[in-house]
């Protein structure tokens, strides 16, 4: 693969799962995918690194303003992700209409997510929206994008549940409030484990359904949905156990081989 660009290094460090999946994309598409991953990480950090929800919204607005400035022909803001992102927007490789919804969807993280419907919309807009943006870079047929979004949302669901202890350490919880007991979030309680098992068990049939729908996805675009392979494995573990690993366990050989096998075949 050769030496990574600065954006590639950011993507690999901040999003190792999706980064591994991008290695099965055509080489000339990888820089744009890495920039999307780095951008998505900046949006995810908007709430993680501040103490007040209002500050998270200000950070998200910074990215909206940056994209608007690029559209108006103004110079890129000096930032390790904004500058390469601006270059890709100017070249037409990325489109503002794919990036702005990712920003909007992150606003849900500024407060508690109250309902299951709101939680599902959050997953479709964040992880699902990122998968769609990646698929567009990879020239996926428009007809496949709803299934691509579902695949991304399922990976996002698994990710939310795997990170529950980290959320609790930040005094946050992304699960829908209506499904949780009491006012204090205890990530390893029996009650929360029951919610996790329910969500994971309900999601597993959706994984199989979306796999069938994605058979029409060209092999060159499969990198956008390869995280579904990891989601399926994570959801099976969470369905059985109800509690995530803590401290987090790095991806094992089984996970890596499963992604590699699907990526080399060009199908899930």
N, C-alpha and C positions, 0 to 999 in steps of 0.2 A: 504493500500500500504506500510505502514511502513515508516521509516525514509529514506529520499533520500540520495543517494551518493553525493559526491562533484560534480561529473559530472552531475548528475541529477539536482542538484541545479543550475548549470550553464545553463543547457538547459532550465529549467523552467523560469529562469530570462531573458534569452536572446531571447527565441523563444516560448512564451507561447502558441501560436496557435498550432504549431506542437507538442509541449510537451503534450498538452492535448490529441492530437490524439494518441500519443504513449502509453497512458494508456490503450488503447484497443488492444495493441499487447500482445502476450504471455509474461508472466513475465520474462522468461529467455532470452528474446531478448531485453528487454528495455534498459539495460546498453549500448549495442552497438548503439542503436538508439539515446540515449542521447549523446553519444560521437560524433556521426555524426552531431547532431544539434549544439553541442558546437564547433566542428571543422568548420562547415559552418558559424557560427557567427564570428569566428576568421577571416575567409576569407572576410566576408562582412565588417568587421571593418578595413580591410587593407587600404581602401581608405577613410573611414569615419574619421579616427583619424589622418591623415597626411595632410599637407598643399600642398604638391607637388605630382603629379602623379608618378614621378620616385620613391618616397619613398614607394608608395603603391606597386609597382612592386618588390621592394626589400623585402617587408614583405611577398609577395606571394612566392618569391623565397626561403625564409626561410623555408616555409612549404614543398616545393619540396625537398630541401636539407634534411630536417628531414626524409621524407619518404624514400629517397635514402639511408640514413644512416641506417635506420631500415632494409632495404632490404640487406644491406651489413653486417648486424650482429653487428653493433655498438650500444653502449648504447643509450637509449632515452635521448633526450634533456630535461633539467629540465624546465618543463612548465606544468601548470595545465591541459592543454588539450593534449599536445604532449605525455606525459607519458602514460595516458590511451589509447590514439590512437595507440601508438607503441605496447602496449600489445595486442590490438585487431588485429593489423596487424600480429604480430608474431604468434598468435594463429590461423590465417586464418579466423577469424570471419569477418574482413574487408579486402578488396583487394586494392592494390595500383592502379590498373586499374580503379577502381571506384572513387578514391579520386583525382588523378592527373587531370582528366578533369574538376573537380570542381574548381581547382586552375586556370587552363588555362582560363576557362570561365570568371573568375573575372577580367581578364586583361582588358576586355571591359570597366570596370568602371574607368580605369585610364584616359580615355579621353571621349569626347562626343561620343555617339552612333549616327552615321550619318543617317543610313537608316532603314526603316522598316524591311528589311530582316535581318540586323545586330541585331536589337532589338529582333526579334523572335529567332534568334540563341542564343542570350544572355540568354533569358528566358529558352530555352530548356537546355542550358548548366548549368545554375545555379540552379534555383528551380526545373527544370525538372531532372537534373542530380542527385540532392539530393534525389528526390523521388525514382529514380531508385536504388540508393545505399541503401536506406532504404528497398525497396522491395526485393532486393537481400538478405539482412539480414533476411528477413521474408520468404525466400524461395519461392518467387513468381515465377510462370512459366515464362520461357524466352519469350514465345509468348505474354505475357501480358505487357512486359516492354515498348514497344512503347506507349501504351495507358497510362501507368503509367507516362511516361515522359511528355506526353501531359497534364495529370492532374496536375502534378507539375508545368509545365509552366503556366497554367492558374491561379494557386494560386499565382505564382510569378508576373504575370501581374497585378492582383488585388492589390498585395502588393506594387508594384511600384507606382501605381496610388494613393493608400491610403497614401503613404509617400511623395507625391510631396511637401507639405509645408516644411517638414523636409529637403528634398533635397535642396530646395531653400535657406533655412537658412544656408546650407553649401556651397552655391553657386555652386550647382550641379543640373543636371537634367538627368535622365536616359531614358526619352522618346526620340524617334528618332528625330534628329534635322530637318530632312526633313519635318516632320509633324508640326513643331512649327513655329509661326510667329516671325519675328524680331530677334534681338540679345539678348535681355534681357528676361529672363524667369520669368513670373509672374504667379504663380500657381493658382491664383483665377481669372484670366482674362477670359472674355467670349471666347476668342480664344482657350485658353487651355482647358476650360470646354468643348468646342465642340470636341476637340481631345479626351478627356477622354470619353465623351459619345459615340463617334464613336468606339473607341477601346473596350469599355465595351459591346456595342450593338453587335458588330461583334463577340465577344467572347462567348456570351450566347448560340448560337447554338452549338458551339464546346463543351461546358459543357455537353449538353444533349447527343451529339454524343459519347463522351468519357465515359459517364456513361453506355451507352449501351455496349461499348467495354469491360468495366471492369466487366461485369457480370460473366466472367470466372475467375475472381480473387478469390482465396480461402479466406474464412473469416479470416483466421489467418494472411493474408497479407494486409487486408483492411486498417490497420492503416497508411500505406504508402501513401494512396490516400485520407484519410479522409479530409485533407485540402481543397479538391475540394468542400466539402459541404460549407465551409466558402467562398471560391472563388465565388460560385454561388450566395450566398447572397450578397456579396460585389459588384459583377458585376451588379446585378440588381439595387442596390442602386446608383451606379455610372452611370449607363445607364440613370437613371431617373434624377439625379441631376447634374452630370458633375463635381462636386467639392467634395473633401474629407472633413471629419470632421477635424476641427482644433480649439483648441487642440484635439488630438486623443481621441476618446471615447472608453473606455474599452469594451470588448466584453460583450454583454448583455445576458440575460437569453435565448432569442430566438436562438442566435448563439450557446450557450453552449448546449442547449437541442437538436438542430439539429445534432450536432456532436455526442452527446451521443446516440441518437436514431439510427443513422447509424452505430456507433461503436458496439452497443449492438446487432444489427441485423447481423452485419458482411457483410453489403452490402450498397452501396450508394443509 
